[in-house]
Amino acid sequence: MSVEIFEQVRNTLKAGKPDMLHFDNVDPEDFAHALESLRHPSSHLEERSFRIHWFSSENRLKVVMPSMLHECVG
């Protein structure tokens, strides 16, 4: 499932929509692997300001995509 999470986040960042992704029933090991992949420099996603929220008691992952305001240079 970690590969699916990574691909969906990457594709959503490219498309710009939707603004939030939810993944339910995520195994903690899949979350850890997905997090490592998303944060790894080779993914070229580190310059994007998406936020990752992990709800361990519910095994739920929420990824909030940056808005156009977040993407603008200040």
C-alpha positions as CSV (number, residue, x, y, z in Angstrom):
1,M,0.0,0.0,0.0
2,S,2.9,2.4,0.6
3,V,3.6,2.5,-3.2
4,E,0.0,3.4,-3.8
5,I,0.1,6.1,-1.3
6,F,3.3,7.6,-2.7
7,E,1.9,7.5,-6.3
8,Q,-1.4,9.0,-5.3
9,V,0.3,11.9,-3.4
10,R,2.8,12.5,-6.2
11,N,0.0,12.5,-8.9
12,T,-2.2,14.8,-6.8
13,L,0.7,17.3,-6.3
14,K,1.2,17.4,-10.1
15,A,-2.5,17.8,-10.8
16,G,-3.1,20.3,-8.0
17,K,-6.4,18.7,-7.0
18,P,-7.9,17.5,-4.7
19,D,-6.6,19.6,-1.8
20,M,-6.7,16.7,0.7
21,L,-6.2,12.9,0.6
22,H,-7.4,10.4,3.1
23,F,-6.1,6.9,3.5
24,D,-7.9,4.6,6.0
25,N,-6.8,1.3,7.5
26,V,-3.1,2.0,6.8
27,D,-0.7,-0.4,8.3
28,P,1.9,1.5,10.5
29,E,4.7,-0.1,8.5
30,D,3.1,1.1,5.2
31,F,2.8,4.5,6.7
32,A,6.5,4.5,7.7
33,H,7.6,3.4,4.3
34,A,5.4,5.9,2.5
35,L,6.7,8.7,4.7
36,E,10.3,7.7,4.0
37,S,9.6,7.7,0.3
38,L,7.8,11.0,0.3
39,R,10.5,12.7,2.3
40,H,13.4,11.1,0.4
41,P,15.4,13.7,-1.7
42,S,15.2,11.5,-4.8
43,S,11.4,11.9,-4.9
44,H,11.9,15.6,-5.6
45,L,8.8,16.4,-3.5
46,E,10.7,18.1,-0.6
47,E,10.2,21.5,-2.2
48,R,6.5,21.1,-2.1
49,S,4.8,22.2,1.1
50,F,2.4,19.3,1.6
51,R,1.6,18.3,5.2
52,I,1.3,14.8,6.5
53,H,-1.0,13.9,9.5
54,W,-0.8,10.4,10.9
55,F,-3.6,9.3,13.3
56,S,-2.0,6.2,14.8
57,S,-5.0,5.2,17.0
58,E,-7.2,5.1,13.9
59,N,-4.5,3.9,11.3
60,R,-5.5,6.9,9.2
61,L,-3.3,9.1,7.1
62,K,-4.3,12.5,5.9
63,V,-2.2,14.5,3.4
64,V,-3.0,18.2,2.9
65,M,-1.9,19.6,-0.4
66,P,-0.4,23.1,-0.7
67,S,-2.8,25.8,-1.9
68,M,-1.8,28.4,-4.5
69,L,-1.1,30.8,-1.6
70,H,1.4,28.3,-0.1
71,E,3.1,27.9,-3.5
72,C,3.7,31.6,-4.0
73,V,7.1,33.1,-3.1
74,G,6.7,35.5,-0.2
